[in-house]
Amino acid sequence: MSEQTEPQLLHLVFGGELEATNSARFKDLKNLDIVGVYPNYAAAEKAWRSKAQATVDNALMRYFIVHLHKMLDPDGDGILG
């Protein structure tokens, strides 16, 4: 990695309607809203916040941020897997 290139800390933002407010089980996996993949947490949080605020009237609708970079490189050494 060159000195000018920042690491890609990929984050996925997605959401959907839950079965209950106290679980993370979705009612219908076919209707998940995949908002997008973002290059850093700040960009992902901005997208998450926008979606969460737009659905605030539905208590069962939830959006999440997944740290993809931690799944791709769990020990942080820059080597996949």
N, C-alpha and C positions, 0 to 999 in steps of 0.2 A: 504494500500500500504506500503510495507516495505521501510526502508530508503535506501536500496541498489537498489531499482527498480525505474528507472526514468519513468515519465509519458509518455504514448504513445501519441504523437501529430501527428496523422495520416494525411497524405496529399495525394491527388489523382492528378496524372498528366495525362492529356489527351489532344487530339487535333484533328483537322480535317480541311477540306477546308471550308472556309466561303463563303457565298453568295456575300459579298461585304467587302471591307477593313475597312469600317466604322461601321460594325455591329458584333455582336457575334452570328449570325444565321448561322448554318451549312448547307451546300448544301445537304448532305446526312448523316442522323444520323446512318444509317446502316454501314457506313464506318468510324466511329470515331476510332481513334487510342487510345486505353486505354493503356497507357504506364505502369502504375502500381500504387500501394499504398506504401507509404514510411513512416518510423517511425518518421521523423522529417523534418523540412523545408529545412535544408541543403542538405539532400539526394534527396529530391524532386526537389530542384533547380538545382542540378547537372544533373538529368535526363531531366528536362525541357530544360535546356541550350543545352544539347546534341541534343535533338530532334529539337529545334528551329534553331540551327545552321545547322543541316542537311537539313532543308527545306527552307533555307533563299532565295533561288532562286524563290520560289513560294510565291508571295505577299499575296495570299489568305489563305495560310496554317498557322494556329495558334495553339499554345499549351498553356495550362492553368494549374495553380496549384490551387486546391481547398482545403481549410482547413477543412478537414472532422471532425477533433476534435472539431471545433467550432459548427458544425452542431449536433454532438452527445451530446455535453455538453455545450450548449450556455452560461450558467452562470458561467462555470468554477469551479463548486463545486464538481466535481468528480462523480456526479449522472447523469445517462443518462436521456435525455429528458428534 
